[in-house]
Amino acid sequence: MTTIGFIGLGTMGAPMASNLLRGGFQVTVYNRTASKCTPLVEEGAQAAATPRAAAEGKDVIITMISNDDSIREVYYGEEGILGTLKPGTVVIDSSTISPGLVQEIAAAVEARGSQFLDAPVTGSKPAAVDGTLVFMVGGSAEVIEANRALFDTMGKKLLHMGGNGRGAVAKLAHNTMVGIHNVALAEGFSIAVKSGVPADKFLELVQLGSAGSKQAELKGRKIIENDFSNQFSLALMLKDLKLASSLSDATGVPTPMLGLAKSLFQAGYTQGFGEEDLSAVVKTYESWIGQKIGEEKPEQ
């Protein structure tokens, strides 16, 4: 049986680890907030006190961490996983971090005789729970195929993007579009609702017309119902947009729409919406128009 060390049990990591347990894998979990391990222990996981302990002796190590600083601690810290890697171990990082750091970690892992895949995901919390995530993976095709069963247990699709770091690049480019689409949805709603068009009718139009998008499908009704329960936080989207902006600066790609989206998510974060769903960026627009999207405007 394949043994797995799973490090990082946040919004996405916990259901991913749960699906691996249900898939019959032997899983040891670690999270900085130890209490998040408890539900998985009840499902059959072992809990570890440090990343190093979670990784020690495992066939596969999966990390799902929120940012570059935290991932550095998990890999390079005093209790990090690099010090315990055995030759032949496969390390899969599903975090959204900078491509440069991905390549640095990949080199450090491979220098120890192990193998590395950067495998960020898209699909947010519902897909993580249902096991229908889409993985965009950078690394060796041979290593990917050897671990296909793991990916199939957690997701519905795997797309090989190229060598190490390409998965991270694809994720940042993808999330750039997600952020822009959320801002576009918020802006369209605001124009329509401020002028007296019912929000539900406008959403129906968007979904039937050329402006339709996955974000309109996933977030439109929630915006109307003022439901910003966290599926993927505004703070994490802002972090991803900042990483994408740094990447575009480094590659010389002009990204004016990314810059505007980043500014609007920054405004939402500054207003205190960081731990709400990323669709809460609409609240910035609501403050400007003086009206919630789901509220009917009285006839003039």
VEXSEDREN-774548 format. One record per residue (C-alpha): x, y, z. Coordinates in Angstrom, 3 decimals, decimal comma. Example, Ala and Ser with C-alpha at 12.3 -4.5 7.8 and 13.67 -1.06 7.14 Angstrom:
BEGIN
+----------+----------+----------+
!       px !       py !       pz !
+----------+----------+----------+
!   12,300 !   -4,500 !    7,800 !
!   13,670 !   -1,060 !    7,140 !
+----------+----------+----------+
This chain:
BEGIN
+----------+----------+----------+
!       px !       py !       pz !
+----------+----------+----------+
!    0,000 !    0,000 !    0,000 !
!    1,285 !    3,465 !   -0,912 !
!    2,067 !    5,527 !    2,179 !
!    1,406 !    9,257 !    2,008 !
!    2,428 !   12,195 !    4,151 !
!   -0,087 !   15,018 !    3,641 !
!    0,948 !   18,440 !    4,926 !
!   -1,525 !   21,335 !    5,008 !
!   -5,171 !   20,795 !    5,935 !
!   -6,839 !   24,045 !    4,945 !
!   -9,957 !   24,583 !    2,846 !
!   -8,577 !   22,415 !    0,046 !
!   -6,074 !   20,144 !    1,771 !
!   -8,411 !   18,535 !    4,299 !
!  -10,923 !   17,177 !    1,751 !
!   -8,097 !   16,084 !   -0,549 !
!   -6,562 !   14,046 !    2,276 !
!   -9,995 !   12,678 !    3,166 !
!  -10,503 !   11,420 !   -0,388 !
!   -7,137 !    9,665 !   -0,284 !
!   -8,202 !    7,877 !    2,900 !
!  -11,460 !    6,811 !    1,287 !
!   -9,437 !    5,635 !   -1,697 !
!   -7,605 !    3,157 !    0,498 !
!   -4,290 !    4,946 !    0,911 !
!   -2,400 !    5,040 !    4,202 !
!   -2,177 !    8,722 !    5,120 !
!   -0,279 !   10,597 !    7,825 !
!   -1,335 !   14,233 !    8,211 !
!    0,217 !   17,383 !    9,593 !
!   -1,175 !   20,864 !   10,038 !
!    0,238 !   23,833 !   11,929 !
!   -3,097 !   24,103 !   13,773 !
!   -3,120 !   20,568 !   15,135 !
!   -6,866 !   20,454 !   15,790 !
!   -7,479 !   20,326 !   12,026 !
!   -5,988 !   16,828 !   12,053 !
!   -8,708 !   15,452 !   14,345 !
!  -11,467 !   14,818 !   11,765 !
!   -9,001 !   13,007 !    9,523 !
!   -7,696 !   10,900 !   12,394 !
!  -11,317 !    9,887 !   12,982 !
!  -11,388 !    8,760 !    9,339 !
!   -8,288 !    6,621 !    9,817 !
!   -5,313 !    8,920 !    9,314 !
!   -2,278 !    9,089 !   11,561 !
!   -1,359 !   12,534 !   12,926 !
!    2,206 !   13,859 !   13,032 !
!    3,620 !   16,617 !   15,218 !
!    5,907 !   18,119 !   12,552 !
!    6,211 !   18,175 !    8,755 !
!    9,347 !   16,065 !    9,063 !
!    7,490 !   13,410 !   11,062 !
!    4,654 !   13,348 !    8,533 !
!    7,110 !   12,870 !    5,670 !
!    9,520 !   10,393 !    7,234 !
!    9,610 !    7,052 !    5,436 !
!    6,680 !    7,822 !    3,131 !
!    6,409 !    6,823 !   -0,507 !
!    4,687 !   10,081 !   -1,460 !
!    4,586 !   13,484 !    0,239 !
!    1,870 !   15,981 !   -0,706 !
!    1,979 !   19,604 !    0,414 !
!   -0,916 !   22,065 !    0,193 !
!    0,289 !   25,314 !    1,790 !
!   -1,002 !   28,872 !    1,459 !
!    2,055 !   30,967 !    0,536 !
!    5,774 !   31,092 !   -0,270 !
!    6,953 !   31,842 !    3,275 !
!    4,993 !   28,947 !    4,768 !
!    6,118 !   26,513 !    2,077 !
!    9,749 !   27,465 !    2,718 !
!    9,292 !   26,604 !    6,388 !
!    7,682 !   23,250 !    5,534 !
!   10,523 !   22,277 !    3,198 !
!   13,600 !   24,037 !    4,617 !
!   12,750 !   24,614 !    8,294 !
!   14,356 !   22,835 !   11,216 !
!   11,488 !   20,315 !   11,147 !
!   11,105 !   20,492 !    7,373 !
!   10,730 !   17,596 !    4,998 !
!   13,922 !   17,931 !    2,937 !
!   16,029 !   16,544 !    5,731 !
!   14,124 !   13,268 !    5,816 !
!   13,659 !   12,461 !    2,127 !
!   14,671 !    8,976 !    1,061 !
!   15,763 !    8,212 !   -2,513 !
!   12,774 !    7,476 !   -4,726 !
!   10,258 !    9,464 !   -2,698 !
!    7,782 !   11,408 !   -4,820 !
!    7,023 !   14,928 !   -3,592 !
!    3,878 !   16,602 !   -4,953 !
!    3,223 !   20,241 !   -4,162 !
!   -0,354 !   21,377 !   -4,835 !
!    0,120 !   24,861 !   -3,373 !
!   -0,131 !   28,028 !   -5,444 !
!    3,317 !   29,575 !   -5,073 !
!    5,825 !   31,430 !   -7,233 !
!    7,275 !   29,439 !  -10,162 !
!   10,802 !   30,405 !   -9,128 !
!   10,330 !   28,839 !   -5,701 !
!    8,843 !   25,737 !   -7,324 !
!   11,979 !   25,278 !   -9,421 !
!   14,195 !   25,862 !   -6,392 !
!   12,370 !   23,215 !   -4,362 !
!   12,328 !   20,803 !   -7,299 !
!   16,118 !   21,056 !   -7,564 !
!   16,529 !   20,508 !   -3,808 !
!   14,250 !   17,456 !   -3,869 !
!   15,955 !   15,920 !   -6,898 !
!   19,399 !   16,523 !   -5,358 !
!   18,327 !   14,083 !   -2,646 !
!   17,439 !   11,374 !   -5,145 !
!   13,716 !   12,040 !   -4,980 !
!   11,224 !   13,243 !   -7,592 !
!    9,122 !   16,415 !   -7,629 !
!    5,857 !   17,459 !   -9,270 !
!    4,236 !   20,877 !   -8,994 !
!    0,529 !   20,121 !   -9,181 !
!   -1,705 !   23,060 !   -8,252 !
!   -5,443 !   22,609 !   -8,623 !
!   -8,550 !   24,411 !   -9,745 !
!  -12,099 !   23,757 !   -8,600 !
!  -12,239 !   25,339 !   -5,113 !
!  -13,737 !   23,657 !   -2,036 !
!  -16,739 !   21,837 !   -3,603 !
!  -14,494 !   20,100 !   -6,148 !
!  -11,978 !   19,193 !   -3,420 !
!  -14,793 !   17,586 !   -1,413 !
!  -16,268 !   15,767 !   -4,410 !
!  -12,890 !   14,604 !   -5,740 !
!  -13,385 !   16,479 !   -9,016 !
!  -10,393 !   18,811 !   -8,952 !
!   -8,406 !   19,579 !  -12,084 !
!   -4,639 !   19,276 !  -11,645 !
!   -2,200 !   21,265 !  -13,789 !
!    1,119 !   19,497 !  -13,380 !
!    4,746 !   20,346 !  -14,051 !
!    7,371 !   17,618 !  -14,003 !
!    8,235 !   14,245 !  -15,497 !
!    5,497 !   12,509 !  -17,505 !
!    6,837 !    9,179 !  -16,253 !
!    6,477 !   10,234 !  -12,605 !
!    2,989 !   11,567 !  -13,280 !
!    1,859 !    8,267 !  -14,798 !
!    3,390 !    6,268 !  -11,949 !
!    1,229 !    8,243 !   -9,527 !
!   -1,902 !    8,518 !  -11,654 !
!   -4,001 !    6,653 !   -9,047 !
!   -3,399 !    9,413 !   -6,492 !
!   -4,499 !   12,137 !   -8,873 !
!   -7,520 !   10,134 !  -10,001 !
!   -8,609 !    9,736 !   -6,375 !
!   -8,518 !   13,485 !   -5,733 !
!   -9,563 !   14,845 !   -9,127 !
!  -11,329 !   14,311 !  -12,417 !
!   -8,623 !   15,558 !  -14,780 !
!   -4,862 !   15,971 !  -14,979 !
!   -3,210 !   18,276 !  -17,509 !
!    0,558 !   17,942 !  -17,998 !
!    1,872 !   21,468 !  -18,590 !
!    5,571 !   20,661 !  -19,105 !
!    8,611 !   20,697 !  -16,837 !
!    8,820 !   21,782 !  -13,208 !
!    7,371 !   25,241 !  -12,686 !
!    4,961 !   25,061 !  -15,626 !
!    2,123 !   23,891 !  -13,393 !
!    2,653 !   26,930 !  -11,183 !
!    2,726 !   29,258 !  -14,206 !
!   -0,499 !   27,762 !  -15,569 !
!   -2,207 !   28,217 !  -12,206 !
!   -1,239 !   31,890 !  -11,964 !
!   -2,386 !   32,580 !  -15,526 !
!   -5,640 !   30,751 !  -14,816 !
!   -6,293 !   32,596 !  -11,562 !
!   -5,563 !   35,895 !  -13,278 !
!   -8,580 !   35,168 !  -15,450 !
!  -10,666 !   34,047 !  -12,450 !
!   -9,964 !   37,336 !  -10,685 !
!  -10,753 !   39,399 !  -13,782 !
!  -13,983 !   37,460 !  -14,382 !
!  -15,120 !   38,110 !  -10,805 !
!  -14,488 !   41,827 !  -11,203 !
!  -16,338 !   41,819 !  -14,547 !
!  -19,311 !   40,081 !  -12,942 !
!  -19,354 !   42,577 !  -10,064 !
!  -19,135 !   45,520 !  -12,453 !
!  -21,881 !   44,244 !  -14,746 !
!  -24,169 !   43,570 !  -11,787 !
!  -23,531 !   47,081 !  -10,468 !
!  -24,374 !   48,813 !  -13,758 !
!  -27,591 !   46,827 !  -14,121 !
!  -28,820 !   46,930 !  -10,526 !
!  -28,063 !   50,615 !   -9,961 !
!  -30,238 !   51,376 !  -13,002 !
!  -33,145 !   49,274 !  -11,754 !
!  -32,625 !   45,975 !  -13,593 !
!  -33,462 !   43,024 !  -11,286 !
!  -30,286 !   41,150 !  -10,359 !
!  -31,782 !   37,725 !  -11,005 !
!  -32,915 !   38,718 !  -14,495 !
!  -29,515 !   40,189 !  -15,287 !
!  -27,788 !   37,006 !  -14,109 !
!  -30,081 !   34,935 !  -16,307 !
!  -29,118 !   37,121 !  -19,260 !
!  -25,406 !   36,739 !  -18,506 !
!  -25,676 !   32,973 !  -18,326 !
!  -27,600 !   32,811 !  -21,612 !
!  -25,529 !   35,400 !  -23,427 !
!  -21,970 !   35,945 !  -24,576 !
!  -20,907 !   37,299 !  -21,167 !
!  -21,421 !   33,912 !  -19,526 !
!  -18,544 !   32,460 !  -17,513 !
!  -17,821 !   29,777 !  -14,937 !
!  -17,601 !   32,508 !  -12,316 !
!  -21,071 !   33,788 !  -13,215 !
!  -22,323 !   30,217 !  -12,887 !
!  -20,621 !   29,592 !   -9,537 !
!  -20,828 !   33,013 !   -7,903 !
!  -23,754 !   34,902 !   -9,446 !
!  -26,554 !   33,453 !   -7,329 !
!  -24,412 !   33,632 !   -4,188 !
!  -23,782 !   37,347 !   -4,798 !
!  -27,528 !   37,977 !   -5,181 !
!  -28,192 !   36,085 !   -1,940 !
!  -25,372 !   37,913 !   -0,131 !
!  -23,714 !   34,555 !    0,552 !
!  -19,956 !   34,982 !    0,812 !
!  -19,191 !   31,761 !    2,693 !
!  -15,612 !   30,904 !    1,871 !
!  -14,974 !   28,514 !   -1,003 !
!  -11,694 !   30,223 !   -1,929 !
!  -10,868 !   33,352 !    0,008 !
!  -10,481 !   36,882 !   -1,292 !
!   -7,143 !   37,035 !    0,551 !
!   -5,819 !   33,990 !   -1,316 !
!   -7,006 !   35,372 !   -4,644 !
!   -5,197 !   38,630 !   -3,897 !
!   -2,059 !   36,633 !   -3,076 !
!   -2,316 !   34,787 !   -6,390 !
!   -2,835 !   38,013 !   -8,340 !
!    0,266 !   39,479 !   -6,709 !
!    2,264 !   36,396 !   -7,698 !
!    0,897 !   36,638 !  -11,235 !
!    1,847 !   40,316 !  -11,354 !
!    5,412 !   39,492 !  -10,302 !
!    5,565 !   36,801 !  -12,983 !
!    4,299 !   39,186 !  -15,660 !
!    6,882 !   41,766 !  -14,586 !
!    9,637 !   39,167 !  -14,863 !
!    8,532 !   37,989 !  -18,295 !
!    7,744 !   41,436 !  -19,669 !
!    4,116 !   40,635 !  -20,462 !
!    1,882 !   43,752 !  -20,241 !
!   -1,088 !   42,941 !  -17,972 !
!   -3,283 !   46,032 !  -17,511 !
!   -6,397 !   43,993 !  -16,646 !
!   -4,476 !   42,016 !  -14,043 !
!   -3,338 !   45,297 !  -12,496 !
!   -6,882 !   46,610 !  -12,223 !
!   -8,202 !   43,346 !  -10,783 !
!   -5,388 !   43,252 !   -8,231 !
!   -6,225 !   46,819 !   -7,136 !
!   -9,897 !   45,953 !   -6,660 !
!   -9,117 !   42,827 !   -4,657 !
!   -6,683 !   44,895 !   -2,595 !
!   -9,523 !   47,361 !   -1,910 !
!  -11,755 !   44,491 !   -0,785 !
!   -9,008 !   43,144 !    1,456 !
!   -8,415 !   46,590 !    2,981 !
!  -12,130 !   46,853 !    3,725 !
!  -11,972 !   43,636 !    5,757 !
!  -13,328 !   41,060 !    3,312 !
!  -10,167 !   38,943 !    3,103 !
!  -11,499 !   35,838 !    4,836 !
!  -14,750 !   35,837 !    2,865 !
!  -15,158 !   34,195 !   -0,521 !
!  -13,324 !   35,826 !   -3,414 !
!  -16,691 !   36,930 !   -4,841 !
!  -16,862 !   39,414 !   -1,935 !
!  -14,920 !   41,759 !   -4,228 !
!  -18,446 !   42,821 !   -5,267 !
!  -18,844 !   44,457 !   -1,849 !
!  -16,466 !   47,184 !   -2,976 !
!  -18,842 !   47,959 !   -5,836 !
!  -21,827 !   47,805 !   -3,486 !
!  -20,186 !   50,453 !   -1,303 !
!  -19,781 !   52,662 !   -4,376 !
!  -23,367 !   52,328 !   -5,627 !
!  -24,852 !   52,426 !   -2,118 !
!  -26,893 !   49,280 !   -2,671 !
!  -26,556 !   45,520 !   -2,298 !
!  -26,809 !   43,611 !   -5,546 !
!  -29,732 !   41,519 !   -4,328 !
!  -31,805 !   44,503 !   -3,222 !
!  -34,580 !   45,773 !   -5,452 !
!  -34,320 !   49,478 !   -6,281 !
!  -37,657 !   51,283 !   -5,824 !
!  -39,303 !   52,471 !   -9,047 !
!  -38,646 !   56,140 !   -9,740 !
+----------+----------+----------+
